[in-house]
Amino acid sequence: MKRKLAYLTAVLATAGLAACSAPSTKVMTDTGEIVTLSPEQTLKAYHWNLVNTIKADGSAEPAWVSSTTNQPLMLTFAENRVAIQNLCNTMNAGYALTERDIDFSQVAGTMKMCSDPQLMQYEQQVAKQLPTATDWNLASADQSQTNAPAPILTLHFENGDKWRLEGKPTAETKYGSQAETVFLEVAPQTEVCPQSGNNCLKVRSITYDGNGVQTSAGDWVLFQPNAINGYTHQNGVHQIIRTKRYEIKNAPAGSATEAYEFDMVVATGKAL
């Protein structure tokens, strides 16, 4: 029988986090729209980065970070699957929720060898422990407030351990819209944007058919150097990248109406 813990959503107070009668989380999109999320929606609205592990005896261990990834373990929940990220292999598991309990299926993933043996060992430990989770609780200040602390997800395990994970909004939460996948070709050399004087990216959209064959290319346009969040341009290198494009609802006049998030490099080279 799993432990039955009260499901909690919290609001920040001077003395700490106090329980709310209605377990929900308010978030504000980039356009200023305030959205109220249920606990299950909150789980899917954030990437969850491991902060520390609290052992059954009460001692705490900081999240282990590999020198290879330089990032802590991250969980992302979507469509009844959880992605286990920032390790060596690509791993995922199914999950099911009740108001208090959480059940993970056995972890599945790729089985490539990693250059860091410690990372491989840690990855194996994570894959073994995650299916032993018993219940979960959520603490979240009003995220629509300035400087609100990040929400905290706590997972409880059969051996008495607890994982504390800190939430970072997904792009869908940040922009308040669903993504469209867009392929962009990035020219090897930047060009000066006439209005800003910045060295801007020269890009054009690329479309493919169902077999992965390129069918069309758009006109070349200039993007501000930070217009594709998460992408770093290498001068002199020609690339095709996959991005997620989001509509910015109710964008102020004269500002961008779309946002791009870098997903992956599709092709790269001095000449494509």
Buried (B, 14 or more C-beta within 10 A) or exposed (E): EBEEBEBBBBBBEEEEBEEBEEBBBBBBBBBEEEBEBBBEBBBBBBBBBBBBBBEEEEEEEEBBBBEBBEBBBBBBBEEEEBBBBBBBBEBBBBBEBEEBBBBBBEBBBEEEEBEBEEBBEBBEEBBEBBBEBBBBBBBBBBBBEEEBBBBBBBBBBEEEBBBBBBBBBBBBBBBBBEBEEBBBBBBBEBEEBEEEEBBBBBBBBBEEEEEEEEEEEEEEEBBBBEBBBEBEBEEEBBBBBBBBBBBBBEBEEEEEEBBBBBBEEBEEEEEE
